[in-house]
Amino acid sequence: MKLIHNFKSPNFNERRSKEVKFIIIHYTAIKGALNSIKYLCSKKNKVSSHFLISKKGEIYSLVSEKKRAWHAGQSYWKGQKDINSISIGIELDYVPDIKNKKQYSGNLIKSLLFLKNKLVTKYKIPSNNILGHSDISPYRKIDPGFNFPWKYFENKKVVFCIQKTQKIIQNQKLLKKWFVKNRFFSNKKKILLMLDYIGYDISLALLKNEFFQKLIFVYASRYRLNKKNIISTVELHFINIMLTK
């Protein structure tokens, strides 16, 4: 599958790190790939991404992987704040439509899988470092959205998948005992502790319930949850990360 190099964005600068650690997935929310390219390549907009994938599955290379594209904005993950310097940004030609549960096109997803595999191999990026824009900016972004097929990529073993082995379940029981012993009775307090460890920015969620709800919405969208199973899923996720340390 060939990359298209016909369009180049002027919106980039030098990376502050030579190491690429993350892949960040976005959607454009602009109708049509060419309109998205025009926007990402306009100097006045001061935004860009390394790649754009059209609904047809065409992969456009807009910024050299060696350069720092401006896709993440104000963001955070595991203490890292300059995500642009250590990531590859991929924009998807998609406009959300929550009422109709609009799906991503099959050709786009196929091309994204190809590109992800290529980048993961090239930069040795771990599966838990492939994130949505909403993961790194939970208080201001929701893309790639609830309809993004994370499960498909989990099944392909390309992105992080929460495992539920016997060992993990045993550790979950120990975790629950630890919460009781240390007087963690509030689910909110438990969730924020664990999400912080996983990598999320919990700073605003600690201050206002409004921001806590935004963080929960983002996490629930990523892992296809309802309010009833959030605490249990976060526990499993937390233990998965602990056991890989």
TIDOZA-718919 format. One record per residue (C-alpha): x negated, y, z; residue number from 1. Coordinates in steps of 0.02 Angstrom, whole numbers. Example, Ala and Ser with C-alpha at 12.3 -4.5 7.8 and 13.67 -1.06 7.14 Angstrom:
BEGIN
[pt [-615, -225, 390], 1]
[pt [-684, -53, 357], 2]
//
This chain:
BEGIN
[pt [0, 0, 0], 1]
[pt [-81, 162, -59], 2]
[pt [-79, 327, 35], 3]
[pt [-25, 483, -58], 4]
[pt [-149, 628, -45], 5]
[pt [-59, 755, -155], 6]
[pt [-16, 871, -9], 7]
[pt [-130, 938, 127], 8]
[pt [-88, 1040, 280], 9]
[pt [-200, 1185, 334], 10]
[pt [-141, 1162, 513], 11]
[pt [-282, 1072, 601], 12]
[pt [-445, 1101, 693], 13]
[pt [-588, 998, 765], 14]
[pt [-554, 859, 889], 15]
[pt [-627, 881, 1062], 16]
[pt [-656, 693, 1069], 17]
[pt [-722, 570, 941], 18]
[pt [-615, 431, 1014], 19]
[pt [-439, 402, 949], 20]
[pt [-338, 320, 1088], 21]
[pt [-155, 348, 1042], 22]
[pt [-29, 340, 901], 23]
[pt [116, 460, 925], 24]
[pt [280, 434, 831], 25]
[pt [393, 581, 785], 26]
[pt [542, 614, 675], 27]
[pt [553, 769, 566], 28]
[pt [738, 813, 591], 29]
[pt [724, 897, 420], 30]
[pt [826, 837, 273], 31]
[pt [714, 764, 138], 32]
[pt [531, 714, 137], 33]
[pt [479, 856, 22], 34]
[pt [559, 985, 136], 35]
[pt [468, 906, 282], 36]
[pt [303, 911, 187], 37]
[pt [333, 1094, 145], 38]
[pt [364, 1133, 328], 39]
[pt [213, 1034, 391], 40]
[pt [100, 1112, 260], 41]
[pt [155, 1292, 291], 42]
[pt [21, 1390, 381], 43]
[pt [147, 1501, 469], 44]
[pt [231, 1354, 556], 45]
[pt [71, 1301, 645], 46]
[pt [124, 1118, 654], 47]
[pt [62, 964, 562], 48]
[pt [39, 776, 573], 49]
[pt [-88, 657, 501], 50]
[pt [45, 559, 408], 51]
[pt [224, 575, 349], 52]
[pt [325, 423, 295], 53]
[pt [474, 453, 181], 54]
[pt [638, 357, 181], 55]
[pt [575, 268, 24], 56]
[pt [421, 209, 119], 57]
[pt [296, 327, 38], 58]
[pt [153, 368, 156], 59]
[pt [85, 544, 138], 60]
[pt [-85, 586, 212], 61]
[pt [-73, 769, 263], 62]
[pt [-221, 790, 382], 63]
[pt [-385, 693, 389], 64]
[pt [-391, 568, 532], 65]
[pt [-556, 649, 583], 66]
[pt [-467, 812, 621], 67]
[pt [-351, 868, 761], 68]
[pt [-175, 884, 689], 69]
[pt [-50, 991, 783], 70]
[pt [91, 869, 816], 71]
[pt [100, 837, 1004], 72]
[pt [108, 1014, 1072], 73]
[pt [121, 1031, 1260], 74]
[pt [106, 850, 1314], 75]
[pt [38, 732, 1445], 76]
[pt [-4, 548, 1468], 77]
[pt [-105, 469, 1609], 78]
[pt [-188, 634, 1654], 79]
[pt [-228, 678, 1473], 80]
[pt [-158, 846, 1419], 81]
[pt [-242, 873, 1250], 82]
[pt [-156, 727, 1165], 83]
[pt [-189, 803, 993], 84]
[pt [-376, 777, 1014], 85]
[pt [-361, 591, 1048], 86]
[pt [-215, 537, 940], 87]
[pt [-146, 506, 767], 88]
[pt [22, 587, 734], 89]
[pt [149, 504, 619], 90]
[pt [306, 597, 564], 91]
[pt [455, 497, 501], 92]
[pt [578, 562, 372], 93]
[pt [732, 549, 482], 94]
[pt [872, 664, 541], 95]
[pt [962, 602, 698], 96]
[pt [1150, 577, 697], 97]
[pt [1199, 511, 868], 98]
[pt [1386, 492, 830], 99]
[pt [1356, 378, 681], 100]
[pt [1205, 289, 756], 101]
[pt [1108, 324, 598], 102]
[pt [973, 193, 569], 103]
[pt [797, 216, 502], 104]
[pt [777, 154, 324], 105]
[pt [704, -20, 299], 106]
[pt [569, 43, 180], 107]
[pt [513, 174, 305], 108]
[pt [499, 46, 445], 109]
[pt [404, -74, 333], 110]
[pt [278, 62, 289], 111]
[pt [263, 115, 471], 112]
[pt [220, -64, 519], 113]
[pt [86, -68, 384], 114]
[pt [12, 98, 441], 115]
[pt [19, 53, 625], 116]
[pt [-71, -111, 595], 117]
[pt [-204, -21, 493], 118]
[pt [-234, 112, 627], 119]
[pt [-227, -11, 773], 120]
[pt [-361, -118, 690], 121]
[pt [-469, 30, 642], 122]
[pt [-467, 118, 810], 123]
[pt [-433, -32, 925], 124]
[pt [-281, 55, 999], 125]
[pt [-194, -47, 1136], 126]
[pt [-8, -78, 1116], 127]
[pt [39, 26, 1269], 128]
[pt [-44, 178, 1188], 129]
[pt [80, 182, 1044], 130]
[pt [205, 309, 1106], 131]
[pt [351, 416, 1053], 132]
[pt [344, 605, 1061], 133]
[pt [472, 593, 1200], 134]
[pt [353, 487, 1305], 135]
[pt [221, 622, 1309], 136]
[pt [342, 771, 1314], 137]
[pt [496, 704, 1406], 138]
[pt [567, 873, 1458], 139]
[pt [574, 949, 1285], 140]
[pt [575, 808, 1156], 141]
[pt [684, 656, 1120], 142]
[pt [606, 590, 958], 143]
[pt [592, 461, 885], 144]
[pt [760, 439, 970], 145]
[pt [877, 304, 1032], 146]
[pt [897, 226, 858], 147]
[pt [712, 198, 830], 148]
[pt [687, 8, 820], 149]
[pt [559, -16, 958], 150]
[pt [619, -196, 978], 151]
[pt [568, -235, 799], 152]
[pt [391, -177, 833], 153]
[pt [387, -268, 1000], 154]
[pt [431, -429, 909], 155]
[pt [289, -394, 786], 156]
[pt [174, -371, 937], 157]
[pt [125, -197, 879], 158]
[pt [193, -96, 1026], 159]
[pt [201, -130, 1212], 160]
[pt [334, -252, 1268], 161]
[pt [382, -276, 1450], 162]
[pt [350, -457, 1495], 163]
[pt [451, -554, 1625], 164]
[pt [345, -705, 1672], 165]
[pt [359, -803, 1833], 166]
[pt [203, -717, 1899], 167]
[pt [278, -545, 1862], 168]
[pt [443, -591, 1947], 169]
[pt [347, -649, 2102], 170]
[pt [253, -485, 2105], 171]
[pt [416, -391, 2085], 172]
[pt [477, -471, 2247], 173]
[pt [315, -417, 2334], 174]
[pt [338, -241, 2265], 175]
[pt [514, -230, 2338], 176]
[pt [444, -282, 2508], 177]
[pt [308, -151, 2492], 178]
[pt [438, -16, 2460], 179]
[pt [532, -66, 2618], 180]
[pt [374, -74, 2722], 181]
[pt [321, 99, 2664], 182]
[pt [496, 171, 2684], 183]
[pt [531, 200, 2500], 184]
[pt [720, 189, 2511], 185]
[pt [765, 312, 2373], 186]
[pt [772, 241, 2196], 187]
[pt [720, 411, 2131], 188]
[pt [564, 410, 2238], 189]
[pt [521, 232, 2184], 190]
[pt [548, 270, 1999], 191]
[pt [441, 427, 2001], 192]
[pt [299, 337, 2089], 193]
[pt [301, 199, 1958], 194]
[pt [325, 310, 1805], 195]
[pt [179, 417, 1863], 196]
[pt [70, 262, 1870], 197]
[pt [130, 204, 1699], 198]
[pt [79, 371, 1624], 199]
[pt [227, 489, 1619], 200]
[pt [224, 671, 1672], 201]
[pt [332, 677, 1830], 202]
[pt [287, 855, 1881], 203]
[pt [454, 938, 1838], 204]
[pt [557, 786, 1889], 205]
[pt [489, 807, 2065], 206]
[pt [558, 984, 2071], 207]
[pt [732, 974, 1996], 208]
[pt [858, 834, 1969], 209]
[pt [896, 907, 1797], 210]
[pt [721, 863, 1741], 211]
[pt [727, 694, 1827], 212]
[pt [882, 653, 1723], 213]
[pt [790, 704, 1563], 214]
[pt [645, 590, 1608], 215]
[pt [765, 446, 1642], 216]
[pt [856, 477, 1477], 217]
[pt [692, 469, 1382], 218]
[pt [639, 309, 1469], 219]
[pt [810, 229, 1446], 220]
[pt [807, 272, 1260], 221]
[pt [635, 195, 1240], 222]
[pt [681, 32, 1324], 223]
[pt [866, 24, 1274], 224]
[pt [932, 31, 1453], 225]
[pt [1086, 82, 1547], 226]
[pt [1083, 160, 1720], 227]
[pt [1112, -7, 1807], 228]
[pt [951, -91, 1750], 229]
[pt [830, 56, 1751], 230]
[pt [753, 25, 1923], 231]
[pt [724, -160, 1888], 232]
[pt [647, -125, 1716], 233]
[pt [532, 9, 1785], 234]
[pt [474, -114, 1919], 235]
[pt [435, -245, 1787], 236]
[pt [347, -115, 1679], 237]
[pt [245, -54, 1827], 238]
[pt [189, -231, 1869], 239]
[pt [147, -268, 1686], 240]
[pt [30, -117, 1685], 241]
[pt [-46, -161, 1854], 242]
[pt [-84, -339, 1799], 243]
[pt [-175, -278, 1643], 244]
[pt [-293, -164, 1742], 245]
//
